[in-house]
Amino acid sequence: MQIYWTKINKIIEETPEVKTYLLDCPEDFTWEEGSHTHFALEGFNAGEKPNRSLIRHMSISTLPHENSIGITTRIREQCSEFKSVLRNMEIGNEVAIFKTHSNVPLKREDKNVYLLSSGVGLATFRPLVLDYFERADNVKQMHSLNIDSSKDFLFTNIFQSAPDKKFTSKFVDNRKDYYGEVKNLADDKEGLFYVVGSDEFLVQNIEVLRKQGIKPEQIMLDKHEQSRPEFLAF
């Protein structure tokens, strides 16, 4: 396993609780849209065993041509050891990334694509939307639906409806409206539904989609292939 040590080159405050850390790209480090990586802080491998409290599984919120690896995360007042260390990090500090993989690349199957996310889960979809904007081949249209009770919606410069690009975007701040929208979207029995959020959020979305007749193979999860069946066993 190759561990890439790299430096933070910029910190963007997206909202009062959400930050994006932009990292330098190591020379031979590559990734595709929908990728996640293991993001680790200094000292995680100092002992005999890795210190798991200093490692997190994170989505990469940028595309390679943006020349930085973006890690977008919510850091609340009360937070884990990992987040409290991260909150105090500065430009120039070193972090490690390893085991990078994409579970949710953009499928180009001449179907409508629906992106369903909760809060900062939207960071996983930012590269998919940018990839679609650059090359819309074999995607009929794309729709993003995000629920965020904080009402501090993310990436609103990208996630705004653009009819000329066949892209629509909607933000809601409560579950009733959100799941009502999901039911309506599921009227498209051929669509591809990408879901990103907590495990509980995934289970609830899958339940709604399956009840509407959406098949498991139409539902894309940011999960390893072997753990998909336990979520999709409805």
Disulfide bonds with the S-S distance in Angstrom:
none
